[in-house]
Amino acid sequence: MSLSEPAVAAADLSPSVATGQRAIHDHDLTYPLWPPLVAGCPRSSTETMAYPLEVAYDYAALAPDVVTALFARDDVPADASAWAPLLPPLHPGLVRGIGGTSLLDASALFDTDVPVLLKDESRNPTWSHKDRLNLCAVSAAALSGAPGVVVASSGNHGASAAAMAAAVGLPCVVVMSTGGPPAVESFVGAYGATVLSVPRDARWSVVKDIVDRLGFQPVSNQTVTHTGHPFGPEGYKTIAYELFVELGHRVPAAVFVPAGYGELLYGVWKGFEELRLLGVADRVPAIHAAEVAGRDVIASALRSGLPAVTVQATPTDAYSVATTTGGYRATHVMTYTTGSVVGVDDAGMLAAQDLLARFGMWQELSGVIGVAGLRRRLAAGATFDGPVVCICTSSGFKDKNALRYQPIATAADWASISAVLTARGITA
């Protein structure tokens, strides 16, 4: 297919070596790069199992000096577009300071002899890791001439898609579950998106109607098991690239990743795998998937030997990773990594959330599940032979219980103030 005019402008920005799309589970099932195939692999998916696609690249087309320029740099670039050769084509309107997030040393918080580092994805433009995904997914929608984008989202994905769509002039519809945090709903709407609130189980059917009737490109899932947008997870590879540079041109021993559908998990793993394929790194770190205990879609798929499963819903406040529908991306990663799947309950996440808040980083509950997973593994006696990274995905302002901290009402006289301070351990 021919690309829309923005694709021509994107050529200078994005000298991408992307060549097409392929099934993650079978690289022989290939398709052209355009248009994005947003309903999984057409030849292998069935009524009960959908297989996701990814973007394929001609790595041999990268000249050695380009590889050196990409990965021998001393500092992490301020925008993910700096990694353009290894990403799908990018829209020039989305150079917006995505990526380049801080890596903080939090070793003192953990009972281990190796460095523990926190990758703070709340530093992205809409305060979450989803900006990296939508850099690629919304670029694809705009460059392929879609009249708009639609997303089913609990918050982070919707806000990010809305912001990126606004930047390229595309209408955006965000389909949210009823009962979400009001502040998050307003946050999504602030970017000009049309925000719909529907029962959780109806979200995907609403998305499908908008896709089928209006031609909007979905940047979230619309299949029986999760596939999502094939271009989106490519943006998460840049986390691996950044970590390689930030760690002095080496890979960590282990990475703990918040996991639900598995898009972040897959993108981080693929980024490290590309470093190995390009000869930049000699190994891929152990990737640990931290998922909500009781909604263990990844562990259940691995136990059953299935590509992906659907599980029953159990209560949790970690709404950003509280999926009941799994996807093959996660199963694929956990089949090829030496890492583990760690189930974490809300109490474990709350403890990790409070721990990081006292450290000076406030994350939503879902954002600290990787930290909680590491704490659980350490408590079980796990050891590591090098630096460990926990990816922290989103600002605490998006937490379902963001208002649980309230000011203390008190009179203004010193006796009253002093009594409150003393009760808090603050004395002269």
C-alpha positions in Angstrom: 0.0 0.0 0.0 1.1 3.6 -0.4 1.7 5.6 2.7 0.0 8.9 3.6 2.0 12.2 3.3 3.3 12.1 6.9 5.1 8.9 6.1 7.3 10.8 3.6 8.2 13.4 6.2 9.0 10.6 8.6 11.6 9.1 6.3 14.3 11.4 7.5 13.4 11.0 11.1 13.0 7.2 11.0 15.5 5.4 8.7 13.9 2.2 9.9 15.1 -1.2 8.8 11.6 -2.7 9.4 10.7 -5.0 6.6 7.3 -6.5 7.5 5.1 -8.3 10.1 5.4 -11.8 11.3 3.8 -14.2 13.7 5.7 -14.3 17.0 5.2 -18.1 17.4 6.2 -18.9 13.8 8.5 -16.6 11.9 7.7 -18.2 8.6 4.2 -16.7 8.7 5.1 -13.3 7.3 3.1 -10.3 6.0 3.9 -6.9 4.5 4.7 -4.0 6.8 1.6 -2.1 5.8 -1.2 -2.1 6.8 -0.8 -3.0 10.5 -2.7 -6.3 11.0 -4.4 -5.5 14.3 -6.4 -8.7 14.8 -3.6 -11.2 15.2 -2.1 -13.6 12.7 -4.7 -14.2 10.0 -3.4 -17.7 9.1 -2.9 -19.3 12.5 -5.4 -17.7 14.8 -8.7 -19.6 15.6 -12.0 -18.8 17.3 -10.4 -19.8 20.7 -6.8 -18.7 20.3 -5.3 -15.6 18.7 -1.6 -15.3 18.0 0.1 -11.9 18.0 2.2 -10.4 15.3 5.4 -8.4 15.6 7.5 -6.2 13.4 10.4 -7.9 11.6 13.7 -6.1 10.7 16.6 -6.6 8.3 19.3 -6.4 10.9 22.0 -7.1 8.3 21.1 -3.7 6.7 22.4 -1.9 9.7 25.9 -0.8 9.0 28.5 -1.4 11.8 28.9 2.4 12.3 25.2 2.8 12.8 25.1 0.0 15.4 28.1 1.7 17.1 26.4 5.1 17.0 23.3 3.6 18.5 24.8 1.6 21.4 28.3 3.0 22.1 26.9 6.4 23.1 27.7 7.5 26.6 24.3 9.0 27.5 20.7 7.9 27.0 19.0 10.0 24.4 16.2 12.3 25.5 13.7 10.9 23.0 13.0 7.4 21.9 13.1 8.5 18.2 16.9 8.3 18.5 16.5 4.5 18.2 14.6 4.9 15.0 16.5 2.4 12.9 15.3 -0.4 15.1 11.7 0.8 15.4 8.8 0.9 12.9 8.5 4.1 11.0 7.7 7.0 13.3 5.5 10.0 12.8 7.5 13.3 13.0 4.9 14.8 15.3 5.6 12.3 18.0 9.1 13.5 18.9 7.9 14.6 22.4 10.5 13.5 25.0 9.2 10.0 25.2 11.7 7.7 26.9 15.1 8.7 28.4 13.6 8.0 31.9 15.6 7.9 35.1 17.4 4.9 36.5 17.5 5.3 40.3 19.8 3.4 42.7 17.5 1.9 45.4 19.9 -0.7 46.7 19.5 0.4 50.3 15.9 -0.6 50.3 16.6 -4.3 49.6 18.2 -7.1 51.4 20.7 -8.1 48.8 24.4 -7.5 48.0 23.9 -6.5 44.4 22.7 -3.2 43.0 18.9 -2.8 42.7 17.9 -0.1 40.3 14.4 1.4 39.5 13.5 2.4 36.0 11.0 5.2 36.6 8.6 5.2 33.6 6.4 7.8 35.3 8.8 10.4 33.8 7.2 10.0 30.4 5.0 12.7 29.0 1.7 11.2 30.2 3.4 9.7 33.3 3.6 6.1 32.2 5.4 3.5 30.1 2.5 3.4 27.7 3.9 6.5 25.8 6.6 4.2 24.4 3.9 1.8 23.0 1.8 4.6 21.6 4.8 6.2 20.0 4.8 3.3 17.6 1.1 2.3 17.5 -0.3 5.8 16.9 2.5 6.5 14.4 1.3 3.4 12.5 -2.3 4.6 12.6 -1.4 8.0 11.3 1.1 6.8 8.7 -1.3 4.2 7.3 -4.1 6.8 6.9 -6.4 5.7 9.7 -9.3 8.2 10.3 -8.8 7.8 14.1 -7.7 5.5 16.9 -9.7 3.6 19.5 -8.5 2.0 22.7 -10.0 0.0 25.6 -8.1 1.2 28.6 -8.2 1.4 32.4 -6.3 4.7 32.2 -2.6 4.7 31.3 -3.1 3.4 27.8 -6.0 5.7 27.1 -4.3 8.8 28.3 -1.2 8.0 26.3 -3.2 7.2 23.1 -5.3 10.3 23.5 -2.2 12.5 23.9 -0.3 11.0 20.9 -3.5 11.1 18.7 -3.9 14.8 19.6 -0.3 15.4 18.6 -0.8 14.0 15.1 -4.3 15.4 14.7 -6.3 12.1 14.9 -9.6 11.7 16.7 -9.4 9.3 19.6 -12.1 7.2 21.4 -11.2 5.7 24.8 -13.5 3.0 26.1 -13.1 2.8 29.9 -14.7 0.5 32.5 -17.3 2.0 34.7 -16.1 2.7 38.2 -12.6 3.8 37.3 -10.8 6.6 39.3 -12.6 9.9 38.4 -9.3 11.8 38.2 -8.0 9.3 35.7 -11.1 9.6 33.6 -10.7 13.4 33.5 -7.0 13.0 32.8 -7.8 11.0 29.6 -10.5 13.4 28.5 -8.2 16.4 28.9 -6.3 15.5 25.7 -9.5 15.9 23.7 -10.5 12.2 23.5 -14.0 11.0 23.5 -14.2 9.0 26.7 -16.9 6.3 27.0 -17.7 4.5 30.2 -19.1 1.0 29.7 -19.3 -2.3 31.7 -15.9 -3.9 31.7 -17.0 -7.0 29.8 -18.4 -4.8 27.0 -15.2 -2.9 26.3 -13.9 -5.0 23.5 -17.2 -5.3 21.7 -17.5 -1.5 21.7 -14.0 -1.3 20.3 -14.9 -3.7 17.6 -18.0 -1.8 16.6 -15.9 1.4 16.3 -13.3 -0.4 14.2 -15.8 -2.1 11.9 -18.2 0.9 11.5 -15.8 3.9 11.5 -12.5 2.3 10.3 -10.6 3.6 13.4 -7.4 1.7 14.1 -7.4 -0.1 17.5 -4.2 0.4 19.5 -5.5 -2.1 22.1 -6.8 -5.6 21.9 -9.9 -6.9 20.0 -9.3 -10.7 19.9 -10.3 -13.6 22.0 -6.8 -13.9 23.6 -4.6 -10.8 23.6 -2.8 -9.8 20.5 -3.0 -6.0 20.6 -1.3 -3.7 18.0 1.7 -5.4 16.3 3.7 -2.2 16.2 3.1 -1.0 19.8 5.4 -3.3 21.9 8.3 -2.4 19.6 8.4 0.9 21.6 9.2 -1.0 24.8 12.4 -2.3 23.3 13.9 1.1 24.0 13.8 0.4 27.7 16.3 -2.4 27.1 18.4 -0.2 24.9 18.4 2.6 27.6 19.3 0.1 30.4 22.3 -1.1 28.3 23.7 2.4 28.0 22.8 3.4 31.6 24.6 0.3 33.0 27.8 1.2 31.2 27.2 -0.9 28.1 26.3 -4.1 29.8 23.0 -5.9 30.6 21.6 -6.4 34.1 21.5 -9.8 35.7 17.7 -9.7 36.0 14.8 -7.4 35.1 11.5 -7.5 37.0 8.6 -6.4 34.8 4.9 -5.7 35.6 2.9 -8.2 33.5 -0.6 -8.6 32.4 -1.1 -9.0 28.7 2.6 -9.2 28.3 3.3 -6.4 25.8 5.8 -4.7 28.1 7.4 -8.0 29.0 7.8 -9.0 25.4 9.1 -5.6 24.3 11.8 -5.5 27.0 12.8 -9.1 26.3 13.0 -8.4 22.5 15.1 -5.3 23.0 17.7 -7.4 24.9 17.5 -10.2 22.4 18.2 -7.7 19.6 21.3 -6.5 21.5 22.5 -10.1 21.5 21.6 -10.7 17.8 23.5 -7.5 16.8 26.6 -8.6 18.8 26.3 -5.7 21.2 25.7 -7.9 24.2 26.7 -11.5 24.8 23.5 -12.5 26.7 20.0 -11.7 27.6 19.1 -11.0 31.2 16.7 -13.2 33.2 13.2 -11.6 32.7 10.9 -12.0 35.7 7.2 -11.4 35.1 5.3 -10.0 38.1 1.6 -10.6 37.8 -1.4 -10.3 40.1 -1.8 -13.3 42.3 -5.2 -14.9 41.7 -5.3 -13.6 38.1 -2.3 -15.6 37.1 -2.8 -15.7 33.4 0.9 -16.3 32.6 1.5 -18.9 35.2 -1.7 -20.7 34.3 -0.8 -20.8 30.6 2.6 -22.2 31.4 1.2 -24.8 33.8 -1.4 -25.9 31.2 1.0 -25.9 28.2 -1.3 -23.5 26.3 -0.3 -20.4 24.4 -2.7 -18.2 26.4 -5.6 -18.7 28.8 -8.5 -16.8 30.4 -9.0 -16.9 34.1 -11.7 -15.9 36.6 -11.6 -12.4 38.0 -10.5 -12.0 41.6 -10.6 -8.7 43.6 -7.6 -6.4 43.2 -6.9 -2.6 43.2 -4.0 -3.1 40.8 -6.4 -2.3 37.9 -3.7 -1.5 35.3 -2.4 -5.1 35.3 -5.6 -6.8 36.5 -6.3 -8.8 33.3 -8.2 -12.0 33.1 -7.2 -12.6 29.4 -3.7 -13.7 28.6 -1.7 -13.4 25.5 1.0 -15.5 23.8 3.7 -12.8 24.0 4.1 -13.5 27.7 4.1 -17.2 27.3 6.8 -16.9 24.6 9.1 -14.8 26.8 8.8 -17.1 29.8 9.5 -20.1 27.6 12.8 -18.6 26.5 14.0 -16.8 29.6 15.7 -18.1 32.7 13.5 -15.8 34.8 10.3 -16.7 36.7 6.7 -15.7 37.0 6.0 -14.2 40.4 2.4 -13.8 41.7 1.9 -10.8 44.0 -1.1 -9.9 46.1 -2.4 -6.4 46.9 -0.8 -6.5 50.3 2.6 -7.1 48.8 2.1 -4.2 46.3 0.9 -1.9 49.0 4.1 -2.6 51.0 6.2 -1.9 48.0 4.3 1.2 47.2 4.8 2.6 50.7 8.5 1.6 50.6 9.1 3.5 47.3 7.1 6.5 48.6 9.4 6.8 51.6 12.3 6.7 49.0 10.7 9.6 47.2 9.0 7.8 44.3 5.2 7.6 44.3 3.9 4.9 41.9 0.4 3.5 41.4 -0.2 0.0 42.8 0.3 -1.7 39.4 3.5 0.3 38.9 5.3 -1.3 41.9 4.3 -5.0 41.2 7.8 -5.6 39.8 9.4 -4.3 43.0 7.0 -6.4 45.1 7.9 -9.4 42.9 11.6 -8.8 43.6 10.9 -8.5 47.4 9.1 -11.8 47.3 11.9 -13.6 45.4 14.5 -12.2 47.8 12.4 -13.4 50.8 12.4 -16.8 49.2 16.2 -16.9 49.1 16.8 -15.9 45.5 20.3 -14.5 44.7 21.6 -12.6 41.7 25.0 -12.3 40.1 24.7 -8.7 39.1 22.5 -5.6 39.0 18.8 -6.1 39.2 16.3 -3.7 37.5 12.7 -3.2 38.5 10.6 -1.4 35.9 8.2 1.0 37.7 5.5 2.0 35.2 3.2 4.8 36.4 2.6 7.7 38.7 0.8 7.3 42.0 -1.7 10.0 40.9 -3.4 7.3 38.8 -3.8 4.9 41.7 -7.3 3.7 42.5 -6.7 4.7 46.1 -4.7 7.9 45.4 -6.7 9.8 48.0 -6.0 7.5 50.9 -3.6 10.0 52.3 -5.5 12.9 53.8 -4.3 15.9 55.8 -4.7 16.0 59.5 -7.4 18.4 60.7 -6.1 20.4 63.6 -6.5 23.8 65.4 -3.8 26.3 64.6 -2.5 26.9 68.1 0.9 25.6 69.0 -0.4 23.1 71.6 -2.6 21.4 69.1 0.1 21.5 66.4 2.7 20.2 68.8 0.5 17.3 69.9 0.0 16.2 66.3 3.7 16.5 65.5 4.7 14.6 68.6 2.3 11.8 67.7 4.1 11.6 64.3 7.5 11.4 66.0 8.5 15.0 65.3 9.9 16.6 68.4 12.5 19.3 69.3 
